[in-house]
Amino acid sequence: MNLLFAGTPDFAADHLGALIASEHHIVGVITQPDKPGKRGKQSVPSAVKRLAEQHQLPVLQPLRLRRSDIEHLDVDLMVVVAYGQILKPEVLAYPRLGCINVHGSLLPRWRGAAPIQRAILAGDTESGVCIIQMDAGLDTGDVLLCAKTDIASTDTSGSLAAKLSELGTRALLTAIEQIAAGTTQPKPQPNGATYAHKIEKHEAQIDWSRQASEIERMVRGYNPEPIAFTELNGLRMKIWAVECASAETQALASSTQQAQPGEILAVSKRGVLVACGTDALWLTAVQLPLGKGSILTGADILNARKALFMPGTKLS
């Protein structure tokens, strides 16, 4: 089957890799324009573009995809994975068998740009991948195939994306086989949609007045991008990993002082204990814009940065 692929990030590149390894013929790859590099450095190509170029596949990077961009291609089916644009009806209508999308959620829950992060932030215990026949709406098409997985209490957005990528590549190849054989059984999505709006960087700033469990999900949900952060003595500190404090630790902390949210209660090899609106958290991996900017454990802080983390210091 002649396939046209559209996608941008690593998650999409995993699916492109599975198609490259299959018996199907990829006639072209569409991805977002290269991003400007930091501090005037060279533009950065997407993960999909890098993979496509490694395999000498033709790459298109229109600012806004139009039918005229692809009319020179002989396309049976278009596969879209985290492309980053809503396709125009004229584009959807061009491939002989239409367009299908690999979406990282159990639709209709978490339609939109950031389903993986939003699922962790909301405390969902289950996620999955849906292959849908695309229509003019935002992730509203009929479902061709679904695969489910649990969300572990330790999952970050990165680890959950890896799980869903493995599920999605298998489901995608199966769906394409069914489409080729004419055996698909599309099912309309039920009511009750929720929307996974794009993650904005400001959302990752921690509000210490929130519950410890909620902040813990934030840290996992924003890892590896954009990374939860807080302010420490005027320094932006990234927080890579945390653990909810045990009941015994929380009781000890509350017995010694009436802590304010964001107040550092203790430092040990385990990490930095911080009071939250409800309960407390151990910060077990943090990063400061100092020195080499290495990620620090509790032991690292005790060895070299203890003065910055004195009990009573307030994070904001």
Sequence and secondary structure as in RCSB ss.txt:
>XXXX:A:sequence
MNLLFAGTPDFAADHLGALIASEHHIVGVITQPDKPGKRGKQSVPSAVKRLAEQHQLPVLQPLRLRRSDIEHLDV
DLMVVVAYGQILKPEVLAYPRLGCINVHGSLLPRWRGAAPIQRAILAGDTESGVCIIQMDAGLDTGDVLLCAKTD
IASTDTSGSLAAKLSELGTRALLTAIEQIAAGTTQPKPQPNGATYAHKIEKHEAQIDWSRQASEIERMVRGYNPE
PIAFTELNGLRMKIWAVECASAETQALASSTQQAQPGEILAVSKRGVLVACGTDALWLTAVQLPLGKGSILTGAD
ILNARKALFMPGTKLS
>XXXX:A:secstr
 EEEEEE SHHHHHHHHHHHTSSSEEEEEE    B  GGG   B  HHHHHHHHTT  EE  SS  GGGTTTS  
SEEEEES SS   HHHHTSSTT EEEEESSSTTTTEES HHHHHHHTT SEEEEEEEE  SSSS S EEEEEEEE
  TT  HHHHHHHHHHHHHHHHHHHHHHHHHT    B   S   EE    GGGGB  TTSBHHHHHHHHHHTTTT
T EEEEETTEEEEEEEEEE  HHHHHHHHHH    TTBEEEEETTEEEEE SBSEEEEEEEE SSTT  EE HHH
IIIIIGGGG TT BB 
